[in-house]
Amino acid sequence: MSHSMQQPQYGAPQFGQQTPPPVPMRNGLGTAALVLGIIGTVSGLIPFFFWLAGILGLIALILGLSGRGRVKRGEAANKGVTTTGAVLGLVALILSVVGAVLTFKAVDEAVDEINKAATGTTASKEPAAGKSDGAAKGDAKGKGAGLAAGDTAVYDDDLKITVSAPKAYTPSEFAAGHTAGNKAYEVTVVVENGGKKKFDTTLLTTDARAGNDGVNAEQIFDEKVGSGFSGPILPGKKSTVRFAFDAPAAAKELTVEVSPGLTYDASQWELKL
């Protein structure tokens, strides 16, 4: 009896279909753009930190745009963060430009003020009414020239100073600055503010020298003279103060020097006694 041997049939093993593992999101560029954008924007609001705002803003903008590219390709999932980082980077760049302009302008103005203080503002000569003088106001030859009684020193900012002719003065019994045997002379100083800004008289000084030797003529202080200028002078206004100086009896001339402030050259009046 023959038997047929039936071989077992083996089929291919069956496995369930496997899902590929998820691709990890690359959100680093967007996060970095946001952080740098915030720091750059804050730096742009701080004076003299415009350079830092510019550097961080540029980097934040580049990283933010790159991060948005990853989002579009499906490699990142932080679209809002990358967009915010790019926008803040742009804001930081704008603030850096504005800060640079303001800083350079401030430095330029400071340099101008320093140069002005170092060189001083010179005055032109405006002769007294009725006098003829080739070095009148606006004439460059009049700058730095000696002034006579009644002449006006006109500065570049339209500040005007006029000193009158001297006249004999009798100091009071308790006057300070007068020496027995000397003579006292009074002059009137008028300061007119022809400019557009108020003029502060705090630093204005008035001094005098007498005679050919130019000895110091002491300023006399009593209840009538010696108070000096005080407070600001508004545009278009004047301030008038009387000064008295003590001079040797033999002196024939009195040089009165008025200095409006640190940024002005002093002007001198040569007065006949």
Buried (B, 14 or more C-beta within 10 A) or exposed (E): EEEEEEEEEEEEEEEEEEEEEEEEBBBEBBBBBBBBBBBBBBBBEEEEBBEBBBBBBBBBBBBBBBBBEBBEEEBBEBBEBBBBBBBBBBBBBBBBBEBBEEBEEEEEEEEEEEEBEEEBBBBBBBBBEEEEBEBBBEBEEBBBBEBBBBBBBBBEBEBBBBBBBBEEBEBEEEBEBBEEEBBBBBBBBBBBBBBEEEBBBEEBEBBBBBBEEEEEBBBBBBEBBBEBBEEBBEEEEEBEBBBBBBBBEEBEBBBBBBBBBEBBBBBBBEBEB
